[in-house]
Amino acid sequence: MEIDQIETFLAVATYGGFHRAAQALRVSQPAVSARIRMLEESLNATLFIRSRSSISLSSSGKALRPHAEQLLRDLALARQVVHELKPSAVGVLSISAGLSISTYLLPEILKKYQSAYPKIMMSVRSGNSSQVLKMVLDGEVDLGLARSLNHPEVETTSLRDDPLILVGHPKHPAIRKAKAKLSEIESWPLIFYDRGSSDWTLTNGLFRRAGLLPNVVLEVETIEACKRMVLRLLGLGFLPLLAVTDELRRGQLRAVKITDAEPLHRSLDVIRSRHRPLNECAQNFLNLLRVATRKGRIANK
């Protein structure tokens, strides 16, 4: 079992496919396939269930994922500790963030930060909201980025609203209507993701409070997988605005406004410990983050 195999396993699980994982890792698709094959051989287990149109984690893959994530977190910490001992190290910025935030928000912001502070070592660790909070509380990271996260031991700053919005492909029959009642949407083919997550709970609760049962035709594991399925006209999905901003701007997706239900608002927050002052690296990043998210706000019309 090699580190690059673990990184590749998590990339495939995150992006829902070998091609997109290869793009994210900047390696060839055959290299991704080879790494997964060698990892499966070393564990004597099948980690993914493959079909013609999708890929998902097997039971073995689901069992491995949290341990793989912890392994990479421990590796990042080890690298950070060693790096901080080097005289040439100017500083270290460590961040934890929700997976979708790491995927859709951080890359552009970190690019700007790296241009401004090229000698700073950056570490980004992904997790769900409770994991992000724990990393901040335990002092493992300087800042945490998550949604609607509050705790007495952390200082929370809301950066922007990141609502869940209903989107579909422009060629999908339902998208001919820019507005619809929830009772109409109930019968539309819907794609849900990440069962049990806060997004899944919010979306389900929207229908449950109205006494309706959504027509879920497909469930997938990740936001990215859901978006890809929607782009393939397999159904419509309630997705974070942050995840579909580019597709909406390019006309690849269209939003449907629900006229008789409250919007599914969620706050994109940055958290920091109340007991530890921010170092200069983290403060500079926080300043840049505030400016970037303020300029990047998009009205959901």
N, C-alpha and C positions, 0 to 999 in steps of 0.2 A: 504494500500500500504506500503510494507516494503522495507528496503534498499536491503536486499538479493534478493527480487523479482526483483527490478530494475537492480541489477548487473546481475542476471540470464537472464533477458530479453535482455540486451545488449550483453551478451555472445552468446546467441542463434542467435541473429541478426548478430553478427560478424563472428561466425564460421559456420553459415548456417546449423545448426542441433543440436539436443538435445544431441546426444552422444558426439560430440566433445566439446560442451559447458560443459558437465559434467566432461570431462577429464580436461579441462582448469580450472574449478572451484574446482576440486578435490572433487566432490560429486557424488552421484549415479544418474543415469539417471532418476529413478522415482522421486528423489528429485527435479530435474530440471523441470520435467513435472508438479509436484505438485505446485511448485512456479509460473510457468507460468499460470496454471489453476487458482490459487488464485488471481493473478494479473488481469487476464481477468475478473474474477468474480467481483472484487472490482471496476473495471472500466466499467463493463457491456459492454465489447467490445471484439471482436476477434482480436488478435494482429498478428497472423501468418496465412498464407494460407498454408495448408499442402497438399502434394500430396505423391504418393507412392515413388517418387525418389528425391523429393526436398522439401524445406521449404523456404518461403519468407515472408517478412513483408506485412501485409494488409495495407490499407489506414490509419487505426487507429494506427497501429504499426509505420508507417512512420511518422505520426504526433507526436507520443509520443517520438520517438528516440532522437531528439535534446534536449528535455526537460529532458529526463532521463540522457543524457550525462552531461548536465549542473548541474543537481542535484548532481551527483557523483563528479563533479569538485568542487562544493561548499562544499560538505562534506569533500573532501580531504583538502581543504583550512582550514576549521574549525579545523580539526584534527591537521593540521600542526601548526596553531596558538597556540592551546592549548599545543601541544607537546613542542614547543619552550619555553614555560614558565616554563617547568619542569627543575629543577636543574640538573637532571641526563642526560638530553639530550645533547649529545656531538655535534650533528650537524644534519642538514637536507639537503638532496639533492632533488631538485624538477626539473622534466624534463617534457617537452611536446614533443610528437612525432606523426608522421603519424601512422595510424593504422597498416599498413603492417610492418613498422619499429618496432613498439611495439611488433608485433607478431613474426617476423622472426629474428630480430637482437638483441633486447635488453635483452631477457631472459638470454642468455649465458653471456653477458657482465655484467649484473647486478649481476649474480651469482658470477663472479670473484670479482666484486667490494664489494659485501657483505662479501666475505671471507677475503678481505684485510681490510675492515673497518666495522666490525660487529656491532658497536654501532651507526652507521649512519642510521637515518630514511630516507627511500626513497619514493618518490611520483612520479608516472608516470601518465600523463594525455594525452589521445589520442585525435586526431582531424585531420581535413584536413589541408592543408598547410596554408591557411589563418587563421585558428584558432590557429595553432601552433605559427605563427608570432604574432598574437594578444596577446597571453599569455606571450610571451617574451617582447613585447613592453610595456605591462601593468605591468610588474614586478611580474607576478604571478608565474613564473618559472625561474630557473637559466639558463637553456639551452633548445634549441629547436632542434629537428631533423626532417628534411623534405627533399624534393627533389627539387633541382634547385631553391632555394629560396633566393632572394636578396631584400634588402630594405635599404635606406640610414641611418636608425636609428639602424641597427644591423650590427655586424661583422660576415661575413660568411666564414666558412672554409670547403672546399670540402674534404670529407673523402675518397670516392671511387666512381667509376662509377657503376651504377646499371641499366643496359640497360633492355629494354623489349625484350624478345627473344621468338621466335615461338617454342613451345614444343608440343609433343604429346606422347601418350603411344607407347612403342616399337612394340606392336601388331597392331597398327592402320595402315591400308594400305599405307597411305601417308608417313609414317615414313621410308619406305623402301628407300627413297631418303634423303641423308644427305644435299643436296643442291637443291634449286629450284628457278625458277624465280617467281616474284610477280604475273605475269599473270597466272601461273600455280596454285599458292596458292589461287587466287581469287575464284576458284570453290571448294576449299576444305571446309569441314564443320568446321566453326569457332565458337568459344564461346567468346563472349565479356562480360565485366563486368563494373559495376559502370558507367552507362550512364551519360555523361556530365563531368566526371572527366578528369584530365590531361592524365591519361593512355588511357582512351577511345578516347579522342581527338587525341592523338598521333597515335594510331592504325588506326583510321578512316582516318586521314590525310595522312598516308602512301599510302593507296589505292586511296584516292581522288586526290592526286597530280599526280598519274599515270593514272588517268581517268578510274579507275577500281571500281567495286562494289563488296565488300566482301560478301561471302555466309555465313551470320550469321545465324546459326541454333538454337542458344540458347543465351539468355542474362541473367546474374545473377547479384547479387548486390555486391559481394565481391571477392577479389583475391582468398581467400581460397575456396570459393564455385566454382569458375572457375577451380581451380586446381583439386578439387575433381571430377568435371565433366570430365575433361581431363583424369584423371586416370581411369575413368569408360568407356573410349573409346567413349564418346559422341561427340567428336570433338577435334580440336586443339585450342590452345590459346596463345596469346601474353602475357606473364607473366614476372614480374620482376625477374631478376636473383637471387636476394636475397631470393625470395619466393620458388624457385625450386632447389636451390643448393644441398640440401640433396638428392632429388629425382633423379637428374642428376647423382650424384656420385654413388648412389645405382643402377642405371640402370632402375629405375621405369619410368623415362621420358627420351626422347631424343630430342635434339634441331635440328632444320632445319635452315641452313644458307640461307638467301635470297641473291642471287648473283647479282641482278640488282637494289638494293635499299640501301640507307644509313641506317646504324644501328640506332636503336631508343635509343640513349644515353640519360641518365639522371644522374645527379650528386646527390649523397647522401651527404647532407650538415648538419653541425651543426651551429646554430646561437646563438649569445649572444648580449645583449644590449651594445651599445657603451657608455652608460651613467652610467653604474653600474659595478664596479669591481666584478670579480667572487670571491665567498667565497672559502675557502680551500676545502670544500667537492666537489664543482662543478669543481674546477681546477683539483683535483685528478681524478675525473671521466673523464674529458676531456682528460687527459693524457692517461688513460687506454683505452678510446675509440679510440684514434688515433692509438695506438699500435695494438689493436685488429682488427681494420678494415684494417690496412696495412698488417697484417699477414694473414687476411682472404680473401684477394683478390683471385678471381678465374678467370682464363682466359677464355673468351668465344670463343672457337674454333669451 
